[in-house]
Amino acid sequence: MSCEKRYLLGRRDGGEDGVLYVGRYLALDGSQGAGVYLDVLKPHAALICGKRGYGKSYTMGVIIEEFARLPLAIRKNFCVIVVDTMGVFACMKGWEGIRVFAPPAHRREGALPLEIPSCSLSFYDYCELLGIEPLSEHGADLMGAMDNGPFEVEGLVKRVKPGSTLSGLLRMVASWGLFSGSATFDALLKPGSISILDLSGYGHEPRIRSAIVASLARALYDIRVEARRAENGKREKPLVWLLIDEAHMFMDGDTRAGRVLTNEWLRQGRQPGLSLVLATQRPSALGKEVLSQADVIVCHRLTLRDDLEALESARPTYVKEPIQEAMARLGAGRGAAIVVDDTTESCHVIKIRPRESEHGGGEPVVYLD
Ligand SMILES: Nc1ncnc2c1ncn2[C@@H]1O[C@H](COP(=O)(O)OP(=O)(O)OP(=O)(O)O)[C@@H](O)[C@H]1O
């Protein structure tokens, strides 16, 4: 056993198994001290926040690397799924077996196809995706079409009024090739796997991204709730760690994805073994529920008053120092963060460790010739 001093976030015992090495304690003089580790033996809800360019995606990349490095005996208990909205993690493809999935219309070389089971979207998900009101003529028409058992989106077109706006919208959805009646999420549930879902092709399509995340998050929740009931010393379906970059895209406002993540994952995810890691530039956009449910908060530099106030209002009583004052200790350097850990009721300033794989989130350089 190593005698190096270490801080373990999210767990009270000092065990060495099932931990991710995230960085080092940062002293007031800028020197780095004891290693800081994050527990993965229990489910957690973690929030990584900070203003643009101060290290959120980099930190998430470190967490992904650490999952990839866990001994197989531990790793096979989990599957890790990363929702990559900007395509910054896609360059980790192949690193320690990491796989990248992308929707058929936006698949780059080497990425596996990501298809969404068409029946995994609820009636309300389809209404949000199509931009129609559930309580409208189109809504009623769609509900009638979906009532007739399992379907392909092409099949729905045949079941609604021919030539209607709804039929046109459904035809458009069918043309994306994203939804399939025979698709499953099984590939993402391979024990020990790390899957990056590259949704960067839908940069201007918030409804499509939301539909993907809502259906995935709900399906994983249902699968784990079911598996949990049957678990008896053997794990048929792995525990899930869902990492979402730019999480405000899903949780700002009243989206279907935001509702599933808040209601099923944050409020009820502990028992079925669902862990969530959300990264955002705008913690104020995630809502109070997210800030209060997160048991580990990694906060890089923030300067916007709304964001600082949101964190301040969620500051646990054991953190004596106001967030803004603690923030001053981070300095202007990238990669430093305040970490608030509910389990050990502690707050530290840390420096995230250097990445080993390529980081895809750097700024482009200006060419001078
Ligand atoms: N822990 C770290 N150690 C060394 N460099 C870092 C660290 N964290 C961030 N950086 C540097 O800062 C740059 C920006 O970090 P990152 O891409 O994570 O920003 P971000 O907060 O995700 O920004 P955005 O919100 O624009 O996506 C990185 O390309 C890297 O050069």
The ligand as a Tripos MOL2 file, in Angstrom:
@<TRIPOS>MOLECULE
LIG
   31    33     1     0     0
SMALL
NO_CHARGES

@<TRIPOS>ATOM
      1 N1         -5.5320   20.7580  -15.9880 N.pl3     1 LIG1
      2 C1         -4.9660   21.3790  -17.0150 C.ar      1 LIG1
      3 N2         -3.6440   21.3230  -17.2040 N.ar      1 LIG1
      4 C2         -3.0530   21.9360  -18.2670 C.ar      1 LIG1
      5 N3         -3.7200   22.6590  -19.1980 N.ar      1 LIG1
      6 C3         -5.0450   22.7580  -19.0520 C.ar      1 LIG1
      7 C4         -5.7380   22.1280  -17.9740 C.ar      1 LIG1
      8 N4         -7.0420   22.3960  -18.1120 N.ar      1 LIG1
      9 C5         -7.1610   23.1570  -19.2260 C.ar      1 LIG1
     10 N5         -5.9770   23.3670  -19.7910 N.ar      1 LIG1
     11 C6         -5.7130   24.1550  -21.0020 C.3       1 LIG1
     12 O1         -6.8380   25.0030  -21.2280 O.3       1 LIG1
     13 C7         -7.3920   24.7950  -22.5310 C.3       1 LIG1
     14 C8         -8.8890   24.9260  -22.4760 C.3       1 LIG1
     15 O2         -9.4330   23.9040  -21.6630 O.3       1 LIG1
     16 P1        -10.8110   23.1970  -22.0610 P.3       1 LIG1
     17 O3        -10.7980   22.8270  -23.4890 O.co2     1 LIG1
     18 O4        -11.0710   22.1290  -21.0830 O.co2     1 LIG1
     19 O5        -11.8030   24.4210  -21.8420 O.3       1 LIG1
     20 P2        -13.3530   24.4060  -21.5270 P.3       1 LIG1
     21 O6        -13.4960   24.9420  -20.1550 O.co2     1 LIG1
     22 O7        -13.9470   23.0790  -21.7990 O.co2     1 LIG1
     23 O8        -13.8350   25.4730  -22.5720 O.3       1 LIG1
     24 P3        -15.1890   25.5560  -23.4360 P.3       1 LIG1
     25 O9        -16.2610   25.9140  -22.4580 O.co2     1 LIG1
     26 O10       -14.9130   26.6410  -24.4230 O.co2     1 LIG1
     27 O11       -15.3900   24.2120  -24.0530 O.co2     1 LIG1
     28 C9         -6.9210   23.3990  -22.9360 C.3       1 LIG1
     29 O12        -6.7940   23.2840  -24.3310 O.3       1 LIG1
     30 C10        -5.5910   23.2670  -22.2450 C.3       1 LIG1
     31 O13        -4.5770   23.8360  -23.0580 O.3       1 LIG1
@<TRIPOS>BOND
     1     1     2 1
     2     2     3 ar
     3     2     7 ar
     4     3     4 ar
     5     4     5 ar
     6     5     6 ar
     7     6     7 ar
     8     6    10 ar
     9     7     8 ar
    10     8     9 ar
    11     9    10 ar
    12    10    11 1
    13    11    12 1
    14    11    30 1
    15    12    13 1
    16    13    14 1
    17    13    28 1
    18    14    15 1
    19    15    16 1
    20    16    17 2
    21    16    18 1
    22    16    19 1
    23    19    20 1
    24    20    21 2
    25    20    22 1
    26    20    23 1
    27    23    24 1
    28    24    25 2
    29    24    26 1
    30    24    27 1
    31    28    29 1
    32    28    30 1
    33    30    31 1
@<TRIPOS>SUBSTRUCTURE
     1 LIG1         1 GROUP 0 **** ****
